[in-house]
Amino acid sequence: MSDDVVRPLLRVVRGEPSAEELAALTAVVAALSQRRDRPRPTPVGAWASRSDAVRRPLHHGPGGWHASGRFA
């Protein structure tokens, strides 16, 4: 057997797809094979974080007023 044998990228194992269906499948497989590295999200500092805008439950009893502050 020759070393110049090229194996097909895709092989149909069942059914008879049309030329358009094979072209669409080839386009999808080619697009998925070009993986790009996603940029890492930039960490947000405590002063820029909007998570403190969500109100937490109020604590009753001694120290409740202090616990209702920003960095409780």
WOKA-V633604 format. One record per residue. N is the residue number from 1. NEAR is the number of other ideal C-beta (glycine too) atoms within 8 Angstrom. Layout:
BEGIN
N:NEAR  N:NEAR
END
This chain:
BEGIN
1:3  2:4  3:4  4:4  5:6  6:4  7:4  8:5  9:5  10:8  11:4  12:8  13:3  14:3  15:4  16:4  17:7  18:6  19:5  20:6  21:8  22:11  23:8  24:8  25:10  26:10  27:8  28:8  29:10  30:8  31:7  32:7  33:6  34:6  35:5  36:4  37:4  38:4  39:4  40:4  41:4  42:4  43:4  44:5  45:6  46:4  47:4  48:6  49:8  50:5  51:5  52:6  53:5  54:5  55:4  56:5  57:4  58:7  59:9  60:4  61:5  62:3  63:7  64:10  65:5  66:7  67:9  68:8  69:6  70:4  71:3  72:8
END
